[in-house]
Structure formats: structure tokens, C-alpha cells
Amino acid sequence: MAKELPILPSPVQQDDATEAEPHQYSRVFCQKENSPPIRLLLEFLTSRGQTPITPPNMDDTMLDEWAWVQVTLGYDRNRKPVQVFCVRDRGTYQDVFDKEKAQFLDILSAHDDVEAELVRAYVERARFVLTTRFAQNDMTDEGYDFNGWILEFYQDQCNGIVQIDSQGFYSPKGDLIIDLSVKVE
């Protein structure tokens, strides 16, 4: 698990293609104090019929660390992996957490219905934000499912609410409750 953390949409990493590649971001605003160790996520994914691929140099003791920051998980050896980031309301990346939270509270301020109020409460009470990022041009249906299982794990285990860029916020049942695919004037 590296200590580098480009959470907000950013240029492609050096080892990627030379041209900028579009990435899809999704988040879970989690109210639980601590994120579960990576080992629990891997066990969950395996129980859902997934075969997560971890980096070959990953230290086994890091799988039980609750204060992890970043991990790369593959779903297919022939595809680019999903990057998973975790920023908290305390610690090294608190500024990134605060920026993400403020950005989405600002977006939600344009909505004034009951659903927006509930989502705003989730975002305000969030203790950490779990973010996934993947290359859109290299993702398969299996990859989207894999990413969805990651989001579901954190939503269920950490009392979270899911947000997907260019889509919106989703209820625990998977229904789009705040559509962010169009700009609110």
C-alpha cells in the first residue's frame, strides 16, 4: 500500500498510456469510525465469486491493517486494476477528506428534497471516504461488477452511501436517489 494518493480526478500515472485516459471515480461516504482491513474486503469479494488479484509485493501483514491508504485490486490479469483509496477525518490525508466532503456538500446544497437531506446527513457524518478509480476504456462488465462489490461491501459494513461520478448518489437498495448526471442551475 503506497502513500501516494491522487483522489480527485488527476492526470494518468507515468506507467499508463501517454495520452490522458478517462477514469471513473466512485465513492462511499462511510460513517463507521474505521475502515475494515483489506483482508475482510478480499474475503467478501471471494465469497461473491470474485477472484481479487493483489499486488505481488503486498506485505501479508498489511492485509490486517485498518489504517491503510491505497491498494490496487485486479479482477482480470489482462485488464487494468481498480485503485482503492481511503481517506479519513484524521491523519495524513485529512485535507483530502475535508476537500471531498466540502465538494459534495456544496453539490448537494443545490438540491432541496428529502432524499438530498438524507444524503447530506450521510456526507456530513462521514468519518472516511472510500474511493475507487478505474480506466473506463479498459473496464469490462466483470470489472464493473467487481467495482460494485467493493462499493457494496463498504456501504454495508461501514454505514455508507454510494456516489458515482456522472451518475449520482444511490440508496442502499441500489436506486438512484440524487441524479448528478445533469447540472442543477
N, C-alpha and C positions, 0 to 999 in steps of 0.2 A: 504494500500500500504506500503510494507515493504521497509526498507532502505538497505537490503541485495541485492547484485547484481552480481551473477555469470554469466556474459555474455558469456565469452569464454567457450568452452566445458570444463566441470568440472565433478568431481565425483558426484554421486547421493546424494541428500539430505538425512539426517538422517531418515526421516519418510518413505522413499522409501524402496524398497526391499534391502536385504543385499548385493546381488550381483549387480555389476555395470550394469546399464540398458542403452542401447543406446538411445541417444536423437537426434532429428533432429532439426537443427537450420535454421532459415531463417531470412532475414533482409530486411529492406527498408532503403536505404540511402536517407534522406529527405533534400530538400533544403529550405523548409519553416523555418522561424526563430523559431517558437514554435510549439510543438505538440498540437493537439486538445485535449480538455478534454475527459476523458473516457466516459462521458455521450454521446458525439457525436458518438463515436465508437459503443456503445451499441445500440443507435438509428439506426445507419446504419445496424448493424447486424440484428436487429429486422425487419427492412424494407426488408431484403433479406431472410426472412423466418427462421432466426436462433433464438434460444432462449438462449441467453448468461446467464450463471449462475455465479453470482458474489459471493465472499466470504461472509458468513453470518455476519461477524463482520466489513464489509466495511462501513465506515462512509459516509453517503449520501453527505456531503459537499465535500468529496474527488472526487466525480464524476465530479465536475466542476473545479477542479484544473488543470491548464495547465502544471505545473512543476512536474507532477507525475513521478515516477521512475520505479515502478513494480506493476503489477496487475496479478492476476490469474483468467482466464476465462474458465469456463466449457462449454461443449457443450452437455454432457450427464452425468447424475448423476452416472452412472455405469462405467465411464471412467475417467482416469486421465485428469486434465485440461491442457490448454495451458497457459504457462507462457509468459507474455508480458513485455519486458523491454524497457526503453527509456533512452538513454544516450545522452548528449548534448555537444556542443562545449564550454560550460562554466559550472561552478558549481562543485558539489561534485564529479561527475564521469567523469570529463573531461579527466582524464588519460585513462579511459577505452575507451572513444570515440576516443581519439588520437591513441590508440593502434589498435583498429578495423580499423580505416581509413588507417593507415600506412600498416597494414597487407594486406588489399585488394588492395591498390595502388601498393604494391610490387608484388602481384599475377598478377595484370593487366599489369605490366611492361613487362611480358613475351609475351604479345600479341601486335601485331603492325598493326592491321587492323582498318578500320574506326569505326566499332562497339566498339572496345576496347577503342578507343579515346573518343567516346561519353560517354561510361560508366565511364571512368577515370574522365571525366569532372564532371559527377554527383557525384562521390565519393569525388572529391576534393572540390566541392561546398557544400557538405553536412553540415547541421547545427545540425542535430541529427540523430541517428541511432535507428530505432525501430527493436527490435529483438524478435522473437518468439521461444519458445523451447517446445517440447513435447516428451513424451516417445514413441518411434517408435513401440514398441511391444504392446502398448495399444491403438493405433490410428485406427479408423475406417474410411471408406470413408467419412462419415459425418464429422468426425474430420478434415480430410484433407480439405474438403470444407470450414469448419469453419475457419481454419487457412488461407486458400486462401482469404476469405472475409476480414480478418484482414489486410493481406498484400495489397489487392486491395484498401481498404479504405485509408491507408497511402500513397500508390503510387499516388492515385488520388488527395487526399486532401492536400498533402504536397510536390507535385512535386518531387516524389521519384522514385527510380529504385530498383527493387526486385532482391535479391540474395538468392539462396537456396543452402545450403551446399551439396556437392557431385553432384550438377547439374550445376549451373552457374548463370548468370545474364539473366533476362528476359526483353523484351521490354514491353511498356505499353499495347500492344495488346496480350501479353502472349506468344510471341515467344522466344525461347531460342536464345540469340544473342551471348553469350560467354559461351562456353561449358567448365565447370571446372570439369567434371566427369573423365577426364584423365589428367595426369600430362603433362605439356609442358616442354620439355627439352631445 
